[in-house]
Amino acid sequence: MLSAFAASTLFLVSYPACHFHYPTTAYQGQGAVRYLYFFIPITHVVLAIVIVPMALLTLSRALRGRIERHRTLARRTLPLWLYVSVTGVVVYLMLYQF
């Protein structure tokens, strides 16, 4: 979990830096899939903002040995973190692969 947290932190720092130097890509899809596309990044961004303090608090509780409180929060943090991770890849694929 520490490795996953470190990788996520590295990505969180590098992603805005990359977009500062390179232009963003507009989604070119049409029809119903366009609405699906916009739903995915909106939920991704909102939950990415929410997940940062949740992940910090979850990690803090684990490192301090407050295991029961850690587990309680981790049950909510992990699914949200997985959703943010997977939807980030889905957005990338929708933008550059289809």
Backbone as a chain_set.jsonl record, in Angstrom:
{"seq": "MLSAFAASTLFLVSYPACHFHYPTTAYQGQGAVRYLYFFIPITHVVLAIVIVPMALLTLSRALRGRIERHRTLARRTLPLWLYVSVTGVVVYLMLYQF", "coords": {"N": [[0.819, -1.191, 0.0], [2.006, 1.18, 0.668], [3.699, 1.526, -1.505], [1.825, 1.837, -3.56], [0.637, 4.187, -2.711], [2.834, 5.911, -2.904], [3.318, 5.8, -5.681], [0.927, 6.897, -6.628], [1.126, 9.464, -5.554], [3.39, 10.422, -6.894], [2.371, 10.42, -9.506], [0.304, 12.28, -9.182], [1.736, 14.611, -8.829], [3.242, 14.771, -11.2], [1.377, 14.778, -13.305], [-0.151, 17.32, -13.495], [2.081, 18.935, -14.032], [2.94, 17.98, -16.497], [0.718, 18.64, -18.116], [0.888, 21.343, -17.98], [2.915, 21.944, -19.689], [2.222, 20.764, -22.125], [-0.397, 20.837, -24.567], [-3.909, 20.263, -23.899], [-6.069, 17.586, -24.972], [-8.942, 17.579, -26.905], [-12.001, 15.816, -26.643], [-13.134, 13.837, -29.295], [-15.294, 12.263, -29.958], [-18.705, 11.452, -30.927], [-22.296, 11.64, -30.447], [-24.117, 9.44, -28.216], [-22.019, 8.303, -26.763], [-20.397, 10.431, -26.256], [-21.637, 11.808, -24.145], [-21.344, 9.879, -22.165], [-18.576, 9.882, -22.037], [-18.07, 12.483, -20.962], [-19.308, 12.258, -18.475], [-17.676, 10.409, -17.162], [-15.009, 11.704, -16.819], [-15.826, 13.887, -15.225], [-16.831, 12.719, -12.834], [-14.493, 11.425, -12.157], [-12.65, 13.536, -11.636], [-13.903, 14.907, -9.504], [-13.989, 12.875, -7.533], [-11.263, 12.372, -7.358], [-10.353, 14.647, -6.117], [-11.617, 14.368, -3.659], [-10.483, 12.006, -2.749], [-7.837, 12.486, -1.989], [-7.501, 13.743, 0.705], [-8.758, 11.658, 2.058], [-7.114, 9.413, 1.536], [-4.725, 10.262, 2.706], [-5.508, 10.446, 5.411], [-6.287, 7.784, 5.887], [-3.854, 6.421, 5.489], [-2.359, 7.657, 7.508], [-3.692, 6.777, 9.814], [-3.124, 4.039, 9.675], [-0.315, 3.999, 9.898], [0.003, 4.996, 12.437], [-0.937, 2.977, 13.95], [-3.609, 2.704, 14.52], [-5.595, 0.603, 13.896], [-8.281, -0.391, 13.733], [-9.784, 1.952, 13.238], [-8.502, 2.669, 10.909], [-9.209, 0.531, 9.189], [-11.972, 0.932, 9.021], [-12.18, 3.384, 7.636], [-10.661, 2.722, 5.38], [-12.244, 0.898, 4.043], [-13.963, 2.5, 2.674], [-12.26, 4.194, 1.31], [-10.62, 2.629, -0.432], [-12.346, 1.541, -2.589], [-13.08, 3.971, -3.833], [-10.579, 5.011, -4.549], [-9.755, 3.021, -6.332], [-11.723, 3.389, -8.317], [-11.075, 5.976, -9.228], [-8.509, 5.467, -10.212], [-8.994, 3.547, -12.263], [-10.831, 4.92, -13.927], [-9.229, 6.99, -14.795], [-7.488, 5.699, -16.553], [-9.391, 4.803, -18.392], [-10.36, 7.244, -19.44], [-8.025, 8.148, -20.678], [-7.726, 6.124, -22.643], [-10.086, 6.527, -24.109], [-9.596, 9.052, -25.159], [-7.205, 8.785, -26.671], [-7.012, 6.29, -27.938], [-9.292, 5.481, -29.281]], "CA": [[0.0, 0.0, 0.0], [2.908, 2.336, 0.646], [4.154, 1.683, -2.892], [0.7, 2.388, -4.317], [0.506, 5.585, -2.291], [3.959, 6.648, -3.489], [3.086, 5.906, -7.125], [-0.166, 7.855, -6.814], [1.658, 10.789, -5.246], [4.255, 10.798, -8.014], [1.499, 10.741, -10.631], [-0.422, 13.504, -8.847], [2.658, 15.728, -9.031], [3.705, 14.84, -12.583], [0.283, 15.001, -14.255], [-0.338, 18.758, -13.773], [3.301, 19.476, -14.637], [2.903, 17.593, -17.911], [-0.315, 19.415, -18.798], [1.33, 22.735, -18.025], [3.82, 22.078, -20.831], [1.623, 20.234, -23.347], [-1.819, 21.185, -24.655], [-4.866, 19.191, -23.651], [-6.719, 17.043, -26.156], [-10.403, 17.595, -26.829], [-12.636, 14.555, -27.037], [-13.679, 13.976, -30.64], [-16.422, 11.362, -30.17], [-20.023, 12.036, -31.153], [-23.444, 10.841, -30.046], [-24.333, 9.08, -26.811], [-20.743, 8.03, -26.106], [-19.85, 11.72, -25.819], [-22.187, 12.064, -22.808], [-20.676, 8.94, -21.277], [-17.217, 10.373, -21.847], [-18.038, 13.626, -20.042], [-19.676, 11.777, -17.138], [-16.527, 9.734, -16.549], [-14.009, 12.629, -16.259], [-16.381, 14.723, -14.153], [-16.805, 11.936, -11.591], [-13.08, 11.157, -11.871], [-12.032, 14.723, -11.038], [-14.518, 15.157, -8.194], [-13.525, 11.862, -6.582], [-9.816, 12.543, -7.177], [-10.203, 15.696, -5.105], [-12.078, 13.801, -2.385], [-9.656, 10.879, -2.316], [-6.543, 12.915, -1.435], [-7.507, 13.746, 2.173], [-9.126, 10.326, 2.568], [-5.932, 8.551, 1.478], [-3.784, 10.733, 3.731], [-6.025, 10.058, 6.722], [-6.225, 6.321, 5.966], [-2.45, 6.07, 5.687], [-1.969, 8.141, 8.829], [-4.24, 5.863, 10.83], [-2.393, 2.77, 9.613], [1.039, 4.191, 10.408], [-0.078, 5.241, 13.888], [-1.397, 1.756, 14.608], [-5.049, 2.756, 14.808], [-6.003, -0.337, 12.859], [-9.748, -0.446, 13.573], [-10.214, 3.194, 12.572], [-7.95, 2.57, 9.562], [-10.052, -0.392, 8.414], [-13.274, 1.556, 8.779], [-12.026, 4.363, 6.561], [-10.111, 2.057, 4.193], [-13.356, 0.26, 3.324], [-14.534, 3.524, 1.783], [-11.194, 4.796, 0.517], [-10.128, 1.738, -1.477], [-13.172, 1.532, -3.803], [-12.99, 5.27, -4.503], [-9.251, 5.086, -5.138], [-9.777, 2.148, -7.506], [-12.535, 4.047, -9.341], [-10.278, 7.077, -9.789], [-7.419, 4.867, -10.978], [-9.512, 2.909, -13.476], [-11.412, 5.913, -14.834], [-8.128, 7.728, -15.405], [-7.05, 4.901, -17.702], [-10.496, 4.813, -19.365], [-10.345, 8.55, -20.104], [-6.871, 8.133, -21.586], [-8.045, 5.265, -23.792], [-11.117, 7.175, -24.931], [-9.001, 10.188, -25.851], [-6.07, 8.517, -27.567], [-7.023, 4.986, -28.577], [-10.51, 5.188, -30.056]], "C": [[0.866, 1.258, 0.0], [3.431, 2.589, -0.768], [3.056, 2.281, -3.76], [0.499, 3.859, -3.976], [1.616, 6.437, -2.903], [3.767, 6.835, -4.995], [1.988, 6.913, -7.424], [0.298, 9.281, -6.557], [2.54, 11.291, -6.377], [3.41, 11.191, -9.224], [0.775, 12.061, -10.386], [0.451, 14.745, -9.047], [3.014, 15.88, -10.514], [2.593, 15.169, -13.578], [0.024, 16.489, -14.512], [0.897, 19.387, -14.422], [3.334, 19.164, -16.133], [1.888, 18.441, -18.678], [-0.011, 20.918, -18.809], [2.171, 22.979, -19.281], [3.217, 21.624, -22.158], [0.141, 20.582, -23.392], [-2.712, 19.975, -24.362], [-5.514, 18.776, -24.966], [-8.217, 17.054, -25.951], [-10.953, 16.257, -27.296], [-13.359, 14.745, -28.359], [-14.901, 13.106, -30.902], [-17.739, 12.111, -30.299], [-21.106, 11.106, -30.616], [-23.477, 10.561, -28.553], [-23.027, 8.837, -26.071], [-20.083, 9.311, -25.617], [-20.353, 12.072, -24.417], [-21.554, 11.132, -21.779], [-19.261, 9.419, -20.985], [-17.182, 11.516, -20.828], [-18.441, 13.248, -18.617], [-18.455, 11.191, -16.427], [-15.492, 10.727, -16.03], [-14.543, 13.528, -15.148], [-16.35, 13.973, -12.832], [-15.36, 11.634, -11.182], [-12.441, 12.34, -11.136], [-12.587, 14.988, -9.642], [-13.998, 14.152, -7.163], [-12.015, 11.931, -6.368], [-9.533, 13.614, -6.136], [-10.564, 15.159, -3.722], [-11.097, 12.769, -1.85], [-8.344, 11.315, -1.663], [-6.58, 12.983, 0.092], [-7.898, 12.391, 2.761], [-7.918, 9.404, 2.599], [-4.911, 8.961, 2.537], [-4.227, 10.309, 5.125], [-5.963, 8.54, 6.919], [-4.797, 5.867, 6.225], [-1.966, 6.485, 7.069], [-2.455, 7.208, 9.939], [-3.495, 4.533, 10.846], [-1.01, 2.916, 10.229], [1.067, 4.439, 11.91], [-0.577, 4.032, 14.665], [-2.853, 1.768, 15.007], [-5.786, 1.897, 13.769], [-7.518, -0.381, 12.67], [-10.277, 0.791, 12.862], [-9.702, 3.224, 11.13], [-8.841, 1.692, 8.683], [-11.399, 0.226, 8.069], [-13.195, 2.548, 7.628], [-11.536, 3.709, 5.27], [-11.2, 1.354, 3.386], [-14.062, 1.226, 2.382], [-13.484, 4.09, 0.83], [-10.789, 3.914, -0.657], [-11.036, 1.709, -2.716], [-13.12, 2.864, -4.564], [-11.65, 5.43, -5.199], [-9.174, 4.219, -6.392], [-10.582, 2.773, -8.641], [-11.743, 5.167, -10.018], [-9.149, 6.516, -10.656], [-7.911, 4.303, -12.309], [-10.084, 3.946, -14.439], [-10.345, 6.799, -15.457], [-7.613, 7.011, -16.649], [-8.126, 4.908, -18.784], [-10.527, 6.135, -20.131], [-9.182, 8.609, -21.094], [-7.184, 7.308, -22.832], [-9.085, 5.907, -24.692], [-10.544, 8.348, -25.721], [-8.013, 9.787, -26.943], [-6.135, 7.195, -28.32], [-8.242, 4.731, -29.46], [-10.748, 6.244, -31.098]], "O": [[0.502, 2.274, -0.594], [3.587, 3.739, -1.178], [3.325, 3.137, -4.602], [0.224, 4.675, -4.855], [1.368, 7.551, -3.365], [4.028, 7.916, -5.523], [2.101, 7.698, -8.366], [-0.097, 10.202, -7.271], [2.448, 12.452, -6.774], [3.703, 12.184, -9.891], [0.651, 12.874, -11.302], [-0.055, 15.811, -9.398], [3.078, 16.998, -11.024], [2.863, 15.789, -14.607], [-0.017, 16.889, -15.676], [0.77, 20.273, -15.268], [3.721, 20.013, -16.936], [2.181, 18.907, -19.779], [-0.609, 21.666, -19.582], [2.147, 24.065, -19.859], [3.667, 22.066, -23.215], [-0.511, 20.617, -22.349], [-2.314, 18.826, -24.555], [-5.505, 19.524, -25.943], [-8.708, 16.584, -24.924], [-10.431, 15.647, -28.229], [-14.113, 15.704, -28.526], [-15.494, 13.202, -31.977], [-17.875, 13.247, -29.844], [-20.855, 9.928, -30.364], [-22.949, 11.321, -27.741], [-22.929, 9.131, -24.879], [-19.297, 9.284, -24.67], [-19.59, 12.576, -23.593], [-21.263, 11.544, -20.656], [-18.8, 9.374, -19.845], [-16.345, 11.51, -19.925], [-17.965, 13.855, -17.658], [-18.231, 11.445, -15.243], [-15.109, 10.611, -14.866], [-13.805, 13.892, -14.233], [-15.901, 14.512, -11.82], [-15.046, 11.592, -9.992], [-11.767, 12.151, -10.123], [-11.832, 15.262, -8.709], [-13.613, 14.53, -6.056], [-11.536, 11.577, -5.291], [-8.582, 13.5, -5.362], [-9.893, 15.463, -2.735], [-10.899, 12.666, -0.64], [-7.793, 10.569, -0.854], [-5.756, 12.332, 0.735], [-7.425, 12.018, 3.835], [-7.713, 8.687, 3.579], [-4.306, 8.109, 3.188], [-3.408, 9.863, 5.929], [-5.621, 8.07, 8.005], [-4.559, 5.022, 7.087], [-1.239, 5.738, 7.724], [-1.719, 6.896, 10.875], [-3.26, 3.965, 11.913], [-0.576, 2.056, 10.995], [2.053, 4.124, 12.576], [-0.634, 4.058, 15.894], [-3.285, 0.907, 15.773], [-6.492, 2.404, 12.897], [-7.986, -0.406, 11.532], [-11.126, 0.684, 11.977], [-10.376, 3.738, 10.237], [-9.184, 2.071, 7.563], [-11.903, 0.061, 6.957], [-14.052, 2.547, 6.744], [-11.955, 4.103, 4.182], [-11.082, 1.232, 2.167], [-14.685, 0.809, 1.406], [-13.788, 4.423, -0.315], [-10.632, 4.412, -1.772], [-10.519, 1.845, -3.825], [-13.117, 2.878, -5.795], [-11.591, 5.931, -6.322], [-8.596, 4.629, -7.398], [-10.175, 2.7, -9.801], [-11.748, 5.283, -11.244], [-8.872, 7.051, -11.729], [-7.314, 4.555, -13.355], [-9.847, 3.861, -15.644], [-10.548, 7.314, -16.557], [-7.337, 7.64, -17.671], [-7.808, 5.008, -19.969], [-10.703, 6.137, -21.349], [-9.348, 9.071, -22.222], [-6.932, 7.752, -23.952], [-8.973, 5.835, -25.915], [-10.976, 8.602, -26.846], [-7.993, 10.388, -28.017], [-5.37, 6.999, -29.265], [-8.209, 3.839, -30.308], [-11.724, 6.166, -31.844]]}, "num_chains": 1, "name": "protein.A"}
